[in-house]
Amino acid sequence: MSNRRSRIPATRFMAAGTACVLSFTLAACGGSDSGDGESSGPVTLEMWSGAEGADQAVKAFNAAHDDITLKYVKVPQEKMSNQLNNAHKAGDESKAPCLVQTDNREGSMLMANGVLQDIADHVKASEDKFSEGAIDALTIGDKTYGVPDARQPYFTIFNKPVFDKAGLEYPKTWEELIDAGKKLKKDGVKIFNLAGEDPSTWMNMAWQAGARWYEVEGDAWKINFTDKHSRWAANVMQQLLDEKVVSKISYADYAAMIQEYDAGKIASRQVSTWQLSSFEQQIKKTLGDWEPAPNFAAPGESSPASAGDTYGLMVPELCRHSKEATEAAVWLATNDKPVDTMGSPKTSGWYPAVKDPAPHLGQVVPEKLMGKHADKAVPVITKAAKFADGWQYGPNSKAMYEELADQWGKAMAGDIKVAAILPHMQKWVVNDLKQRKINVVE
């Protein structure tokens, strides 16, 4: 049975600045008018991406097409939104691309601000080429703002000798993770690492359990950071901190963190495919010791669902060739050559968003890292690709995450409790949306 959520027609709930954006009638902001007409001849479309391997994917596209030519421009992920917003505000088509490659956290914000086009009509004919829920992850209401090309299934890798020495089975739930951490602590081993600047593990836990911080209700956004799922995730994180079973090494000290893993001082790591190759390259002593296993289950889960961002190729509002841009995006996201290029551990190590990813997964398995356990990796990764649907980022998602990270850092330092972050974020996000003149359900 399909788990695709029903799409809710959305009006007047997006962003401020212009009447057309407030009404969320994106066609009136340039959607269909800016690119649905037939081109009289070959077109050249600029594509922005900071992902490793994107330039090679573009070369493969150009070699296979005469009617559309892509011009690759490397734009780092951290600069993407600002550069695109600046081009949009200037209304200068010559400075705007026709494709951008980014994730749904950035994309939802850009869409809400009228910077991206609704390409739902163009994507519709290709929906069956993508994995279940992938297009929904790049959809707000009934507006689709991107062609999905990568997802993030999360699973766990365990240092098997460490668990064997302690006589422990791998934890299967987040609560079991705490219990295992208490026992490993006696041997001077931490169960996990949490960085003070990165709340994504906690956010993804809440998402996995069923939290939905942003939802569309009628013509407004409904904000809910204080539901039972978010409170459960906060409680688990607080226990991990209070019991002192996690290390707290910043990603700014990445080399130091890797040394702790390699010394057997951190026993497990939650990962996705894009992290495997670099981990294998950076450790030495524990090569072959790491065994893949499913992610930790949330309450009520027999098979843990992954909660992770979806990447996609998106068409800016200023682009006059949205039909051709979407056609190019679908090819890049589904053709074997670019899919294998982006999935290679030598580039981005992405998990593809295609309907059948199995033919592309063998290359992402780091055999030196997992040793005799490597044959378990593809089945574990495939099972991990059951994604928790229904999560949506809102029009201030980037600012939300920055505030969340600031509060998370305080909790990691012991200045506040994790649970205290939830009512703070509820109030902060609602107020921020109101300041942006965006409709919010009280």
C-alpha positions in Angstrom: 0.0 0.0 0.0 1.3 3.4 -0.9 2.2 5.8 1.9 2.1 8.9 -0.2 0.4 11.6 1.8 -2.5 13.4 0.2 -1.4 16.8 -1.1 -3.2 19.8 0.4 -4.0 22.7 -1.8 -2.1 25.6 -0.3 -2.9 29.3 -0.6 -1.6 32.4 1.1 0.6 30.6 3.6 4.0 31.1 2.2 6.1 34.2 2.5 6.1 38.0 2.3 7.4 40.6 0.0 5.0 40.5 -3.0 1.3 39.8 -3.4 1.9 36.8 -5.6 4.1 35.1 -3.1 1.7 35.8 -0.3 -1.0 34.1 -2.2 1.4 31.3 -3.2 0.2 31.5 -6.8 3.6 30.9 -8.1 2.5 30.8 -11.7 1.7 34.5 -11.3 5.2 35.0 -10.0 6.7 33.5 -13.1 6.0 29.8 -12.8 4.3 28.7 -16.0 4.7 32.0 -17.8 8.5 31.9 -17.5 9.2 28.7 -19.2 6.3 26.5 -20.4 6.5 27.7 -24.0 8.3 25.6 -26.5 11.8 26.7 -27.3 12.6 27.5 -30.9 15.9 25.7 -30.8 18.7 24.3 -28.6 19.0 26.0 -25.2 21.9 26.4 -22.8 21.0 26.2 -19.1 23.3 27.2 -16.2 23.4 24.7 -13.3 24.7 25.5 -9.8 25.9 22.8 -7.5 28.6 22.3 -4.9 28.3 18.5 -4.8 31.3 16.4 -5.7 30.8 14.7 -9.0 28.2 17.1 -10.3 30.6 18.4 -13.0 31.0 14.8 -14.2 27.3 14.3 -14.3 26.8 17.4 -16.4 29.4 16.2 -18.8 27.5 12.9 -19.2 24.3 14.9 -19.9 25.9 17.1 -22.5 27.4 14.1 -24.3 23.9 12.5 -24.5 22.0 15.6 -25.6 22.0 18.1 -28.5 18.8 20.1 -27.7 19.8 21.1 -24.2 23.3 22.0 -23.0 24.1 22.4 -19.3 26.7 24.9 -18.1 28.1 23.8 -14.8 29.0 26.4 -12.2 30.4 25.3 -8.8 28.6 27.1 -6.0 29.3 25.8 -2.5 26.2 24.7 -0.6 26.7 27.2 2.2 26.6 30.1 -0.4 23.8 28.7 -2.6 20.8 30.4 -0.9 22.4 33.8 -0.6 23.5 33.9 -4.2 20.2 32.7 -5.5 18.3 35.2 -3.3 20.4 38.0 -4.5 19.9 37.2 -8.2 16.1 36.9 -7.5 15.9 40.2 -5.7 17.7 41.9 -8.5 15.4 40.3 -11.1 18.4 39.7 -13.3 17.9 36.6 -15.4 21.4 36.7 -16.6 22.7 36.1 -13.1 20.3 33.3 -12.2 20.7 29.7 -13.1 18.0 27.3 -14.5 18.9 24.5 -12.1 20.2 24.4 -8.5 21.2 21.3 -6.6 20.4 21.6 -2.9 18.4 19.9 -0.1 14.8 20.3 1.0 15.7 22.4 4.0 17.1 25.1 1.7 14.6 24.3 -1.1 11.5 24.7 1.1 12.7 28.1 2.2 13.6 29.2 -1.3 10.2 28.0 -2.5 8.4 29.8 0.3 10.1 33.0 -0.7 9.0 32.7 -4.3 12.6 32.0 -5.5 11.7 28.6 -7.0 9.1 27.5 -9.5 6.4 24.9 -9.1 7.4 22.2 -11.5 4.7 19.7 -10.5 3.2 19.5 -14.0 6.6 18.8 -15.5 7.5 16.1 -13.0 4.2 14.3 -13.1 5.0 12.1 -16.1 8.2 10.9 -14.4 6.9 10.2 -10.9 7.2 6.4 -11.4 10.9 6.7 -11.8 11.5 7.7 -8.2 11.4 6.0 -4.9 8.2 6.3 -2.8 7.9 9.6 -1.0 10.9 11.2 -2.8 8.9 13.7 -4.7 6.6 14.4 -1.7 9.8 15.3 0.2 10.2 18.2 -2.2 6.6 19.3 -2.2 4.8 21.9 -0.1 1.0 21.7 -0.3 0.4 20.8 -4.0 3.5 22.6 -5.2 6.6 20.5 -6.2 9.8 22.5 -6.2 12.4 19.9 -7.1 13.3 16.7 -8.8 14.8 14.3 -6.1 18.2 12.9 -6.8 19.5 11.7 -3.4 18.1 10.6 0.0 19.7 9.9 3.3 18.9 6.5 4.8 20.4 6.2 8.3 21.8 3.0 9.8 24.4 2.2 12.4 27.9 0.8 12.3 29.2 -0.9 15.5 32.8 -1.7 16.6 32.2 -5.4 17.0 35.3 -6.2 19.1 34.3 -3.6 21.6 30.8 -5.1 22.0 32.2 -8.6 22.1 34.6 -7.7 24.8 31.8 -6.2 26.9 29.6 -9.2 26.2 26.9 -6.9 24.7 24.4 -7.3 21.9 23.9 -4.4 19.6 21.2 -2.0 20.9 18.1 -2.1 18.7 16.2 0.9 20.2 17.2 4.3 21.5 16.4 3.2 25.0 18.6 0.2 24.6 21.4 2.5 23.4 21.3 4.2 26.8 21.6 0.9 28.7 24.4 -0.3 26.5 26.2 3.0 27.1 26.0 2.6 30.9 27.7 -0.8 30.6 30.4 0.4 28.1 31.1 3.4 30.3 32.7 1.0 32.9 35.3 0.2 30.3 36.0 3.8 29.5 34.0 3.6 26.2 31.4 6.1 25.0 28.4 4.7 23.0 28.0 7.6 20.7 29.3 11.1 19.8 27.2 14.2 19.8 28.6 17.5 18.6 27.5 20.7 20.4 27.0 22.6 17.2 24.9 19.9 15.5 21.3 19.1 16.6 20.5 17.0 13.6 20.6 13.7 15.4 18.0 14.9 17.9 15.9 16.5 15.2 16.0 13.4 13.1 15.0 11.3 16.2 11.9 13.4 16.7 11.1 13.2 13.0 11.6 9.4 13.0 9.3 9.1 16.0 6.5 11.0 14.3 7.1 14.7 15.2 6.1 17.2 12.5 7.4 20.6 13.5 5.9 22.3 10.4 2.6 21.4 8.8 0.2 23.1 6.4 -3.2 23.8 7.8 -5.6 25.6 5.4 -3.8 28.8 4.3 -1.4 28.8 7.2 1.5 27.0 8.8 0.9 25.0 12.0 4.0 24.8 14.2 4.3 22.1 16.8 7.6 21.5 18.6 6.1 20.3 21.9 4.3 17.1 20.8 4.9 13.8 22.6 7.3 12.6 19.9 9.6 15.6 20.3 9.4 15.3 24.1 10.4 11.6 23.9 13.4 12.5 21.8 14.4 15.3 24.2 14.1 12.8 27.1 16.4 10.3 25.4 19.0 12.9 24.6 18.9 14.2 28.1 19.5 10.7 29.5 22.5 10.2 27.2 23.9 13.5 28.5 23.1 12.9 32.1 24.5 9.4 32.2 27.7 10.7 30.5 27.6 7.8 28.0 28.3 10.0 24.9 31.4 11.8 23.9 30.9 15.5 23.0 33.6 16.2 20.4 32.9 19.0 18.0 33.1 18.4 14.3 35.6 21.2 14.3 37.9 18.7 16.0 37.1 16.0 13.5 40.5 14.4 13.5 40.3 14.0 17.3 36.9 12.4 17.0 38.2 9.9 14.4 41.1 9.0 16.7 38.6 8.2 19.4 36.7 5.9 17.1 39.9 4.3 15.9 41.1 3.7 19.4 37.8 1.9 20.3 36.8 4.7 22.7 33.5 5.4 20.8 31.6 2.2 20.0 29.0 3.1 17.4 28.1 5.7 14.8 24.9 6.6 13.0 25.8 7.1 9.4 24.4 7.4 5.9 26.1 6.3 2.7 27.9 9.6 2.0 29.9 9.2 5.2 31.3 5.7 4.7 34.2 6.3 2.3 35.8 9.1 4.3 35.5 7.1 7.6 37.2 4.2 5.9 40.0 6.4 4.7 40.7 8.1 8.0 40.8 5.1 10.4 43.6 2.6 10.6 43.6 0.4 13.6 39.9 -0.7 13.5 39.6 -1.4 9.7 37.5 -4.5 9.4 35.9 -4.2 12.8 32.8 -2.2 11.9 29.6 -4.1 11.4 26.5 -2.5 9.9 23.1 -2.8 11.6 19.7 -1.1 11.4 19.1 2.3 12.9 17.8 2.5 16.5 14.0 2.1 16.6 11.7 4.8 18.0 8.6 3.7 20.1 6.2 1.6 18.1 8.7 0.8 15.3 9.4 -2.8 14.5 11.5 -1.6 11.4 13.1 1.7 12.0 12.3 4.5 9.5 15.0 6.8 8.3 14.7 10.5 8.9 17.0 12.5 6.7 17.0 15.2 4.1 16.3 14.8 0.4 18.4 16.5 -2.2 17.0 17.7 -5.5 17.5 19.7 -8.6 15.3 22.8 -8.5 14.3 25.4 -11.1 14.6 29.1 -10.1 11.7 31.4 -10.7 13.7 33.5 -13.1 14.4 30.6 -15.5 12.5 30.9 -18.8 13.0 27.3 -19.7 11.4 25.4 -16.8 10.3 22.5 -19.1 13.8 21.9 -20.4 15.3 22.4 -17.0 13.0 19.8 -15.5 13.7 17.4 -18.3 17.5 17.8 -17.7 16.9 17.3 -13.9 15.0 14.1 -14.4 17.7 12.7 -16.7 20.5 13.6 -14.1 18.5 12.0 -11.3 17.6 8.8 -13.0 20.1 7.9 -15.8 22.6 5.2 -14.7 25.6 7.3 -15.6 25.0 10.3 -13.4 23.4 8.2 -10.7 26.5 6.1 -10.5 28.7 9.1 -10.6 27.0 10.8 -7.7 26.8 7.6 -5.8 30.5 6.7 -6.1 32.5 6.9 -2.9 35.0 8.9 -4.9 32.5 11.7 -5.3 29.4 12.3 -3.1 28.5 8.7 -2.0 24.8 9.6 -2.5 22.0 7.1 -2.0 19.9 7.6 -5.2 16.3 8.6 -5.2 15.4 6.2 -8.0 12.6 3.6 -7.8 15.1 0.7 -7.8 18.4 1.7 -6.2 19.7 -1.8 -5.8 21.9 -1.8 -9.0 23.8 1.3 -7.6 24.5 0.2 -4.0 27.4 -2.2 -4.3 29.9 0.6 -4.9 29.1 2.4 -1.7 30.1 -0.5 0.6 33.6 0.2 2.1 35.0 -3.3 2.3 38.1 -2.4 4.2 36.0 -0.7 6.9 33.6 -3.6 7.3 35.9 -6.5 6.5 34.0 -9.8 6.7 30.8 -7.9 7.6 30.7 -6.1 4.3 28.2 -8.5 2.8 25.6 -7.3 5.3 25.9 -3.7 4.2 23.6 -3.6 1.2 20.7 -5.5 2.9 21.0 -3.1 5.9 21.1 0.0 3.7 18.2 -1.2 1.6 16.1 -1.9 4.7 17.1 1.5 6.1 15.6 3.2 3.0 12.1 3.1 4.6 11.7 6.8 5.0 9.5 8.5 7.6 7.1 10.5 5.4 5.2 13.6 6.2 8.1 15.8 7.5 8.2 19.3 6.0 10.5 22.2 6.4 9.0 25.6 6.6 9.7 29.0 5.1 12.1 30.0 7.9 13.8 26.5 8.1 17.3 27.8 7.8 16.8 30.4 10.6 15.0 27.8 12.7 17.9 25.4 12.4 20.4 28.1 13.4 18.4 28.9 16.5 18.0 25.2 17.3 21.7 24.7 17.0 22.3 27.6 19.4 19.9 26.1 22.0 21.3 22.7 21.5 24.8 24.0 22.3 23.5 25.3 25.6 22.0 21.9 26.5 25.2 20.1 25.6 27.1 22.5 27.9 24.6 21.7 30.7 23.3 25.2 30.8 19.7 24.2 30.0 17.7 20.9 29.7 17.1 19.5 26.3 13.3 19.6 26.9 13.5 23.3 27.6 14.4 23.9 24.0 11.0 22.8 22.7 8.8 25.5 24.1 11.5 28.0 23.3 11.5 26.9 19.7 7.7 26.9 19.5 7.6 30.5 20.5 10.6 31.5 18.5 9.5 30.0 15.2 5.9 31.3 15.5 7.2 34.8 16.3 9.7 34.7 13.5 7.1 33.6 10.9 4.8 36.5 12.1 7.6 39.0 11.7 8.0 37.7 8.1 4.3 38.3 7.5 3.5 34.6 7.1 0.2 33.1 8.3 0.5 30.9 11.4 -2.1 28.8 13.1 -2.3 29.8 16.8 
